[in-house]
Amino acid sequence: MYNELQKRYFKEIKTNQERSEEIKNLTIKIHELELSLQEQKQRIQKLECKQVSWKTSAGSGKRSQIPQGEGASCRSASKKDSWSSEYLELLLKEIKRLKKENEKLSAEKKALKNELAGLDKEFFEEVEDLKRAVQESVKLNNEYEKCLKQISEMYGIPFTAHV
């Protein structure tokens, strides 16, 4: 019973620590993805501004304002724009997934904390008392085993220790 309680207690502590670390890592990852999303939005706005200025200039018939290479870059910018918008959609999906996972882990962490709070100080003292009792029992068992071995050697009986 004691071993089961002790194993469960340490398992819960370890699980709680792992979940806390996982939540911390996910929060950092979400923050990084949000920063990346903001950067991508800024890039899209810059590309859209370039595209709008190109269309405005082309509509007025003033070719001298737009260098020849810039028209080609706007076409490639529209391709990049579609790629970056696809990339942004993927980032948004990843952020949503990570937020859901973060919320799930936060709820689990809260439940574990509540469960841990339900264990009063006397429980932990009892666990420590059981731990000391088990240690003393192990010492006594070792002494009994030594005595039994000596007695069996005295009477010529083969001794096999069961571990």
Z-matrix of the N, CA and C atoms (Angstrom, degrees):
N
C 1 1.445
C 2 1.523 1 110.01
N 3 1.310 2 115.45 1 -45.83
C 4 1.460 3 119.73 2 -179.63
C 5 1.518 4 110.62 3 -61.67
N 6 1.328 5 115.57 4 -45.73
C 7 1.470 6 119.19 5 -178.77
C 8 1.521 7 110.83 6 -61.07
N 9 1.322 8 116.23 7 -39.98
C 10 1.463 9 119.57 8 179.63
C 11 1.522 10 110.60 9 -64.82
N 12 1.346 11 116.08 10 -44.06
C 13 1.464 12 119.59 11 178.39
C 14 1.523 13 111.18 12 -62.37
N 15 1.320 14 115.03 13 -43.66
C 16 1.462 15 119.12 14 -178.66
C 17 1.530 16 110.40 15 -65.44
N 18 1.321 17 116.81 16 -43.84
C 19 1.469 18 120.20 17 178.60
C 20 1.520 19 110.49 18 -61.31
N 21 1.321 20 115.60 19 -44.29
C 22 1.469 21 119.73 20 -179.39
C 23 1.524 22 110.41 21 -63.75
N 24 1.326 23 116.14 22 -42.72
C 25 1.464 24 120.56 23 -179.50
C 26 1.522 25 110.74 24 -61.43
N 27 1.328 26 116.93 25 -49.75
C 28 1.462 27 119.81 26 -179.12
C 29 1.525 28 111.18 27 -67.27
N 30 1.321 29 116.54 28 -34.35
C 31 1.466 30 120.22 29 177.59
C 32 1.526 31 110.22 30 -64.36
N 33 1.327 32 116.48 31 -42.77
C 34 1.466 33 120.71 32 179.05
C 35 1.528 34 110.62 33 -64.41
N 36 1.318 35 116.61 34 -41.66
C 37 1.467 36 119.78 35 178.50
C 38 1.515 37 109.96 36 -62.81
N 39 1.323 38 116.22 37 -46.21
C 40 1.465 39 120.35 38 -179.38
C 41 1.526 40 110.58 39 -62.88
N 42 1.317 41 116.39 40 -44.26
C 43 1.466 42 120.53 41 179.09
C 44 1.521 43 110.35 42 -61.34
N 45 1.320 44 116.37 43 -43.15
C 46 1.461 45 120.86 44 179.78
C 47 1.526 46 110.61 45 -61.94
N 48 1.327 47 117.07 46 -43.15
C 49 1.462 48 120.45 47 178.70
C 50 1.519 49 110.97 48 -65.29
N 51 1.334 50 116.74 49 -41.61
C 52 1.465 51 120.13 50 178.93
C 53 1.522 52 110.64 51 -63.16
N 54 1.308 53 116.56 52 -42.74
C 55 1.468 54 120.34 53 -179.81
C 56 1.534 55 110.20 54 -64.76
N 57 1.330 56 116.40 55 -41.50
C 58 1.464 57 119.28 56 178.55
C 59 1.519 58 110.68 57 -61.21
N 60 1.315 59 116.59 58 -43.94
C 61 1.464 60 121.03 59 178.95
C 62 1.526 61 110.39 60 -63.99
N 63 1.324 62 116.08 61 -41.25
C 64 1.464 63 120.57 62 -179.82
C 65 1.528 64 110.57 63 -65.05
N 66 1.329 65 116.82 64 -41.21
C 67 1.467 66 120.70 65 177.66
C 68 1.517 67 110.01 66 -63.00
N 69 1.335 68 116.15 67 -42.23
C 70 1.465 69 119.88 68 179.19
C 71 1.523 70 110.22 69 -61.66
N 72 1.323 71 117.02 70 -46.08
C 73 1.467 72 120.84 71 -179.53
C 74 1.527 73 111.36 72 -63.92
N 75 1.323 74 116.53 73 -41.60
C 76 1.465 75 119.72 74 179.21
C 77 1.526 76 111.46 75 -66.07
N 78 1.327 77 116.72 76 -37.49
C 79 1.460 78 120.01 77 177.60
C 80 1.525 79 110.24 78 -63.33
N 81 1.318 80 116.30 79 -42.27
C 82 1.468 81 120.42 80 177.65
C 83 1.520 82 110.18 81 -62.98
N 84 1.327 83 116.38 82 -43.83
C 85 1.465 84 120.27 83 -179.58
C 86 1.524 85 110.80 84 -63.71
N 87 1.322 86 117.25 85 -41.24
C 88 1.468 87 120.77 86 177.62
C 89 1.518 88 110.04 87 -61.08
N 90 1.326 89 116.23 88 -44.23
C 91 1.465 90 120.17 89 179.13
C 92 1.524 91 110.67 90 -60.28
N 93 1.322 92 116.83 91 -44.78
C 94 1.465 93 120.68 92 179.27
C 95 1.523 94 110.91 93 -62.71
N 96 1.328 95 116.95 94 -42.47
C 97 1.463 96 120.39 95 179.27
C 98 1.528 97 111.48 96 -66.00
N 99 1.328 98 116.84 97 -37.27
C 100 1.464 99 119.49 98 177.52
C 101 1.523 100 110.74 99 -65.40
N 102 1.333 101 116.93 100 -40.39
C 103 1.467 102 119.78 101 176.27
C 104 1.522 103 110.65 102 -62.64
N 105 1.307 104 116.21 103 -43.54
C 106 1.461 105 120.57 104 178.21
C 107 1.527 106 110.33 105 -61.95
N 108 1.313 107 116.59 106 -40.14
C 109 1.460 108 121.14 107 178.25
C 110 1.526 109 110.56 108 -62.19
N 111 1.316 110 117.40 109 -43.77
C 112 1.463 111 120.58 110 178.27
C 113 1.524 112 111.15 111 -62.44
N 114 1.324 113 116.54 112 -42.09
C 115 1.461 114 119.86 113 178.23
C 116 1.521 115 110.60 114 -61.94
N 117 1.327 116 116.67 115 -42.96
C 118 1.461 117 120.62 116 179.77
C 119 1.529 118 111.13 117 -65.15
N 120 1.330 119 117.07 118 -38.50
C 121 1.468 120 119.94 119 177.14
C 122 1.525 121 110.51 120 -62.72
N 123 1.328 122 116.80 121 -41.11
C 124 1.463 123 120.30 122 178.16
C 125 1.519 124 110.56 123 -63.27
N 126 1.316 125 116.62 124 -41.68
C 127 1.465 126 120.18 125 178.30
C 128 1.522 127 110.60 126 -62.48
N 129 1.324 128 116.45 127 -41.83
C 130 1.465 129 120.30 128 178.93
C 131 1.524 130 110.30 129 -62.81
N 132 1.329 131 116.81 130 -43.38
C 133 1.464 132 119.84 131 179.09
C 134 1.522 133 110.93 132 -61.39
N 135 1.316 134 117.27 133 -42.10
C 136 1.466 135 120.50 134 178.01
C 137 1.521 136 110.49 135 -62.30
N 138 1.338 137 116.39 136 -44.12
C 139 1.463 138 120.13 137 179.52
C 140 1.524 139 111.00 138 -64.82
N 141 1.331 140 116.74 139 -40.43
C 142 1.463 141 119.47 140 178.29
C 143 1.518 142 110.98 141 -64.65
N 144 1.326 143 116.98 142 -38.94
C 145 1.469 144 120.43 143 177.60
C 146 1.522 145 110.42 144 -62.57
N 147 1.313 146 116.82 145 -43.65
C 148 1.462 147 120.51 146 178.14
C 149 1.519 148 110.05 147 -62.51
N 150 1.338 149 116.18 148 -41.92
C 151 1.458 150 120.84 149 -178.48
C 152 1.530 151 110.00 150 -66.36
N 153 1.335 152 118.44 151 -41.86
C 154 1.465 153 122.11 152 179.16
C 155 1.523 154 110.13 153 -64.66
N 156 1.328 155 117.88 154 -43.92
C 157 1.466 156 120.42 155 179.98
C 158 1.524 157 110.14 156 -65.25
N 159 1.310 158 117.99 157 -34.48
C 160 1.463 159 121.10 158 178.04
C 161 1.522 160 110.39 159 -67.02
N 162 1.365 161 116.43 160 -45.43
C 163 1.463 162 119.85 161 179.97
C 164 1.525 163 110.79 162 -64.22
N 165 1.316 164 117.65 163 -40.89
C 166 1.460 165 121.77 164 179.59
C 167 1.518 166 110.59 165 -62.70
N 168 1.286 167 116.21 166 -44.98
C 169 1.459 168 120.45 167 -179.74
C 170 1.514 169 110.78 168 -67.38
N 171 1.317 170 118.15 169 -39.23
C 172 1.463 171 121.44 170 -179.84
C 173 1.519 172 110.48 171 -69.00
N 174 1.320 173 118.35 172 -34.34
C 175 1.464 174 122.16 173 -179.81
C 176 1.519 175 112.40 174 -68.77
N 177 1.301 176 118.37 175 -31.42
C 178 1.464 177 121.18 176 -179.11
C 179 1.515 178 111.98 177 -82.23
N 180 1.310 179 117.49 178 -9.93
C 181 1.456 180 121.19 179 177.73
C 182 1.509 181 113.71 180 80.53
N 183 1.274 182 118.02 181 13.05
C 184 1.468 183 121.17 182 -179.87
C 185 1.524 184 108.68 183 -94.63
N 186 1.281 185 116.62 184 92.18
C 187 1.457 186 121.18 185 -178.54
C 188 1.520 187 111.75 186 -75.29
N 189 1.271 188 117.96 187 -22.13
C 190 1.460 189 120.03 188 -175.44
C 191 1.526 190 111.88 189 -69.10
N 192 1.345 191 117.46 190 -21.81
C 193 1.461 192 119.55 191 -178.92
C 194 1.528 193 112.12 192 -76.08
N 195 1.312 194 117.30 193 -26.21
C 196 1.465 195 120.88 194 -175.64
C 197 1.512 196 108.93 195 -107.90
N 198 1.307 197 117.73 196 118.27
C 199 1.457 198 119.06 197 174.31
C 200 1.518 199 109.33 198 -63.82
N 201 1.318 200 115.68 199 154.27
C 202 1.459 201 121.06 200 -174.43
C 203 1.529 202 111.54 201 -61.14
N 204 1.301 203 118.50 202 -40.69
C 205 1.462 204 121.77 203 -178.24
C 206 1.508 205 112.88 204 -68.35
N 207 1.350 206 117.71 205 -23.67
C 208 1.455 207 119.92 206 -176.22
C 209 1.519 208 111.97 207 -71.41
N 210 1.328 209 117.31 208 -31.73
C 211 1.462 210 120.13 209 177.20
C 212 1.508 211 110.88 210 -63.24
N 213 1.313 212 117.11 211 -41.27
C 214 1.464 213 121.02 212 178.17
C 215 1.518 214 110.76 213 -67.46
N 216 1.326 215 116.20 214 -36.64
C 217 1.463 216 118.32 215 -179.33
C 218 1.517 217 110.98 216 -68.95
N 219 1.343 218 117.17 217 -29.54
C 220 1.462 219 119.46 218 177.00
C 221 1.513 220 110.60 219 -67.50
N 222 1.354 221 116.73 220 -38.47
C 223 1.460 222 119.16 221 177.10
C 224 1.526 223 110.55 222 -64.18
N 225 1.325 224 115.62 223 -43.72
C 226 1.461 225 117.99 224 177.56
C 227 1.519 226 110.32 225 -69.12
N 228 1.337 227 115.96 226 -29.07
C 229 1.461 228 119.39 227 177.13
C 230 1.519 229 110.36 228 -66.33
N 231 1.356 230 116.89 229 -35.86
C 232 1.464 231 118.12 230 178.85
C 233 1.527 232 110.42 231 -67.28
N 234 1.352 233 116.65 232 -35.44
C 235 1.468 234 119.33 233 174.77
C 236 1.523 235 109.83 234 -65.50
N 237 1.335 236 115.55 235 -44.80
C 238 1.465 237 119.62 236 178.67
C 239 1.514 238 109.91 237 -63.09
N 240 1.348 239 115.52 238 -35.87
C 241 1.456 240 120.35 239 179.22
C 242 1.526 241 110.30 240 -61.79
N 243 1.339 242 116.89 241 -44.11
C 244 1.465 243 119.04 242 179.22
C 245 1.527 244 110.64 243 -67.03
N 246 1.333 245 116.45 244 -38.06
C 247 1.469 246 119.16 245 176.79
C 248 1.517 247 110.73 246 -65.10
N 249 1.334 248 115.82 247 -43.99
C 250 1.459 249 117.93 248 -178.07
C 251 1.525 250 110.69 249 -68.75
N 252 1.346 251 117.96 250 -33.39
C 253 1.465 252 118.41 251 177.59
C 254 1.527 253 110.43 252 -68.06
N 255 1.329 254 117.04 253 -37.50
C 256 1.469 255 119.89 254 174.97
C 257 1.527 256 110.10 255 -63.42
N 258 1.326 257 115.13 256 -41.62
C 259 1.460 258 120.15 257 178.87
C 260 1.528 259 109.84 258 -63.76
N 261 1.340 260 116.44 259 -40.70
C 262 1.465 261 120.08 260 178.32
C 263 1.525 262 111.03 261 -63.62
N 264 1.324 263 116.65 262 -40.32
C 265 1.462 264 119.53 263 177.84
C 266 1.523 265 110.76 264 -61.66
N 267 1.324 266 115.68 265 -42.24
C 268 1.469 267 119.17 266 177.50
C 269 1.524 268 110.75 267 -63.12
N 270 1.333 269 116.13 268 -41.65
C 271 1.466 270 119.66 269 178.67
C 272 1.527 271 110.84 270 -63.40
N 273 1.321 272 116.39 271 -41.95
C 274 1.464 273 119.43 272 178.89
C 275 1.527 274 111.39 273 -62.66
N 276 1.317 275 116.63 274 -42.32
C 277 1.468 276 120.17 275 177.39
C 278 1.526 277 110.48 276 -61.58
N 279 1.334 278 115.75 277 -43.38
C 280 1.469 279 120.23 278 179.80
C 281 1.525 280 110.56 279 -63.89
N 282 1.329 281 116.70 280 -40.96
C 283 1.465 282 120.56 281 178.75
C 284 1.527 283 109.93 282 -63.03
N 285 1.330 284 117.32 283 -44.75
C 286 1.467 285 120.18 284 179.01
C 287 1.521 286 110.81 285 -61.26
N 288 1.338 287 116.40 286 -43.66
C 289 1.464 288 120.32 287 -179.95
C 290 1.528 289 110.43 288 -62.21
N 291 1.335 290 115.80 289 -43.86
C 292 1.461 291 119.96 290 -179.15
C 293 1.525 292 111.32 291 -67.25
N 294 1.327 293 116.55 292 -36.52
C 295 1.467 294 118.89 293 177.84
C 296 1.527 295 110.50 294 -65.05
N 297 1.344 296 116.56 295 -42.14
C 298 1.464 297 119.66 296 177.66
C 299 1.524 298 110.60 297 -61.59
N 300 1.324 299 115.29 298 -44.57
C 301 1.463 300 119.35 299 179.65
C 302 1.524 301 110.55 300 -64.08
N 303 1.329 302 115.84 301 -39.44
C 304 1.461 303 120.73 302 178.59
C 305 1.528 304 110.22 303 -63.02
N 306 1.334 305 117.06 304 -44.14
C 307 1.464 306 120.51 305 178.23
C 308 1.527 307 111.05 306 -62.50
N 309 1.321 308 115.99 307 -41.56
C 310 1.466 309 120.70 308 179.46
C 311 1.528 310 110.28 309 -62.09
N 312 1.332 311 115.93 310 -46.20
C 313 1.462 312 119.72 311 -179.64
C 314 1.524 313 111.24 312 -67.73
N 315 1.321 314 116.95 313 -35.77
C 316 1.464 315 120.05 314 177.02
C 317 1.522 316 110.76 315 -63.27
N 318 1.326 317 116.14 316 -42.55
C 319 1.464 318 119.84 317 178.40
C 320 1.526 319 110.61 318 -63.92
N 321 1.326 320 116.28 319 -41.63
C 322 1.464 321 120.07 320 178.92
C 323 1.529 322 110.70 321 -64.96
N 324 1.324 323 116.01 322 -40.45
C 325 1.467 324 120.51 323 178.34
C 326 1.524 325 109.87 324 -62.89
N 327 1.337 326 116.08 325 -43.07
C 328 1.459 327 120.31 326 179.54
C 329 1.526 328 110.56 327 -62.45
N 330 1.328 329 116.59 328 -41.97
C 331 1.466 330 120.54 329 178.90
C 332 1.525 331 110.80 330 -63.03
N 333 1.339 332 116.31 331 -41.59
C 334 1.466 333 119.64 332 178.68
C 335 1.528 334 111.05 333 -65.98
N 336 1.328 335 116.87 334 -38.74
C 337 1.466 336 119.81 335 177.47
C 338 1.522 337 110.74 336 -64.09
N 339 1.337 338 116.11 337 -41.41
C 340 1.464 339 119.75 338 177.91
C 341 1.525 340 110.98 339 -63.08
N 342 1.323 341 116.14 340 -41.14
C 343 1.460 342 120.23 341 178.32
C 344 1.526 343 110.44 342 -64.40
N 345 1.321 344 115.91 343 -41.34
C 346 1.460 345 120.57 344 179.00
C 347 1.526 346 110.37 345 -66.61
N 348 1.329 347 116.58 346 -36.92
C 349 1.465 348 120.13 347 178.58
C 350 1.527 349 110.67 348 -67.00
N 351 1.329 350 116.71 349 -27.68
C 352 1.456 351 120.98 350 178.70
C 353 1.522 352 113.17 351 -68.66
N 354 1.312 353 116.28 352 -20.07
C 355 1.462 354 120.15 353 177.83
C 356 1.526 355 107.75 354 -86.11
N 357 1.322 356 115.64 355 117.11
C 358 1.458 357 118.65 356 -177.16
C 359 1.525 358 111.52 357 -81.40
N 360 1.325 359 114.89 358 174.78
C 361 1.463 360 121.37 359 -177.04
C 362 1.528 361 111.23 360 -62.38
N 363 1.322 362 116.60 361 -34.31
C 364 1.465 363 120.42 362 179.92
C 365 1.523 364 111.31 363 -61.83
N 366 1.326 365 116.84 364 -33.60
C 367 1.464 366 120.65 365 178.13
C 368 1.522 367 110.19 366 -60.27
N 369 1.318 368 116.47 367 -46.77
C 370 1.457 369 120.16 368 -178.42
C 371 1.532 370 111.29 369 -68.39
N 372 1.336 371 116.11 370 -35.23
C 373 1.465 372 119.27 371 175.46
C 374 1.528 373 110.06 372 -65.08
N 375 1.319 374 116.25 373 -40.52
C 376 1.464 375 120.38 374 178.02
C 377 1.526 376 110.66 375 -63.47
N 378 1.325 377 116.15 376 -40.30
C 379 1.465 378 120.20 377 177.58
C 380 1.526 379 109.88 378 -61.55
N 381 1.325 380 117.16 379 -43.30
C 382 1.467 381 120.55 380 178.63
C 383 1.528 382 110.88 381 -64.39
N 384 1.335 383 117.27 382 -40.59
C 385 1.470 384 120.72 383 177.15
C 386 1.525 385 110.58 384 -61.54
N 387 1.323 386 116.21 385 -43.90
C 388 1.466 387 120.10 386 177.85
C 389 1.523 388 110.97 387 -62.99
N 390 1.297 389 116.30 388 -37.88
C 391 1.467 390 120.84 389 179.15
C 392 1.531 391 110.07 390 -62.25
N 393 1.334 392 115.89 391 -46.60
C 394 1.472 393 119.23 392 178.48
C 395 1.530 394 110.97 393 -63.42
N 396 1.333 395 116.66 394 -40.46
C 397 1.464 396 120.56 395 179.81
C 398 1.527 397 110.68 396 -62.84
N 399 1.315 398 117.21 397 -40.91
C 400 1.469 399 120.80 398 178.58
C 401 1.524 400 109.99 399 -65.16
N 402 1.326 401 117.28 400 -42.12
C 403 1.466 402 120.24 401 178.94
C 404 1.531 403 110.92 402 -61.73
N 405 1.324 404 116.75 403 -42.26
C 406 1.465 405 120.20 404 178.00
C 407 1.528 406 110.52 405 -65.48
N 408 1.321 407 117.14 406 -39.50
C 409 1.468 408 120.93 407 178.06
C 410 1.518 409 110.86 408 -62.58
N 411 1.310 410 116.85 409 -39.68
C 412 1.465 411 120.69 410 178.65
C 413 1.525 412 109.77 411 -63.49
N 414 1.328 413 116.51 412 -43.33
C 415 1.472 414 119.85 413 178.75
C 416 1.527 415 110.41 414 -61.45
N 417 1.331 416 116.04 415 -46.49
C 418 1.465 417 119.93 416 179.66
C 419 1.524 418 111.04 417 -62.72
N 420 1.316 419 117.59 418 -42.34
C 421 1.469 420 120.59 419 178.31
C 422 1.521 421 111.14 420 -60.91
N 423 1.318 422 117.30 421 -40.08
C 424 1.471 423 120.60 422 177.64
C 425 1.527 424 110.86 423 -63.94
N 426 1.339 425 116.52 424 -41.71
C 427 1.463 426 119.83 425 178.17
C 428 1.534 427 110.59 426 -65.52
N 429 1.341 428 117.05 427 -42.97
C 430 1.462 429 120.69 428 177.37
C 431 1.523 430 110.83 429 -60.05
N 432 1.306 431 116.25 430 -40.65
C 433 1.460 432 120.86 431 -179.77
C 434 1.526 433 110.43 432 -63.83
N 435 1.335 434 117.08 433 -41.85
C 436 1.472 435 120.48 434 178.44
C 437 1.528 436 110.35 435 -62.96
N 438 1.338 437 115.76 436 -45.31
C 439 1.466 438 119.66 437 179.78
C 440 1.531 439 110.92 438 -63.31
N 441 1.311 440 117.01 439 -43.31
C 442 1.453 441 121.17 440 179.01
C 443 1.522 442 110.66 441 -62.38
N 444 1.309 443 116.75 442 -39.01
C 445 1.467 444 121.12 443 178.67
C 446 1.531 445 109.90 444 -64.24
N 447 1.338 446 117.17 445 -43.63
C 448 1.468 447 120.98 446 179.02
C 449 1.530 448 110.69 447 -63.15
N 450 1.329 449 116.42 448 -44.05
C 451 1.468 450 119.92 449 -179.58
C 452 1.521 451 110.54 450 -64.51
N 453 1.327 452 116.86 451 -41.92
C 454 1.468 453 119.33 452 -179.39
C 455 1.521 454 110.58 453 -67.00
N 456 1.340 455 118.59 454 -33.93
C 457 1.466 456 121.06 455 176.57
C 458 1.528 457 110.26 456 -68.87
N 459 1.348 458 116.63 457 -37.36
C 460 1.457 459 120.59 458 179.49
C 461 1.528 460 110.88 459 -62.59
N 462 1.300 461 118.00 460 -39.66
C 463 1.454 462 121.58 461 -177.04
C 464 1.520 463 113.05 462 -96.66
N 465 1.328 464 117.22 463 2.20
C 466 1.459 465 121.45 464 175.89
C 467 1.524 466 114.09 465 74.58
N 468 1.272 467 116.91 466 24.36
C 469 1.472 468 121.26 467 178.35
C 470 1.533 469 107.72 468 -94.59
N 471 1.326 470 117.28 469 131.90
C 472 1.475 471 118.08 470 178.91
C 473 1.537 472 110.41 471 -66.31
N 474 1.324 473 114.86 472 136.37
C 475 1.468 474 120.97 473 -178.17
C 476 1.524 475 109.55 474 -111.35
N 477 1.308 476 115.31 475 125.51
C 478 1.470 477 119.66 476 174.16
C 479 1.521 478 107.58 477 -123.92
N 480 1.318 479 115.57 478 123.45
C 481 1.465 480 120.81 479 -178.99
C 482 1.522 481 109.36 480 -83.26
N 483 1.298 482 116.37 481 130.51
C 484 1.470 483 121.62 482 176.69
C 485 1.514 484 107.81 483 -97.64
N 486 1.313 485 115.02 484 115.08
C 487 1.468 486 119.43 485 -177.60
C 488 1.498 487 110.00 486 -104.98
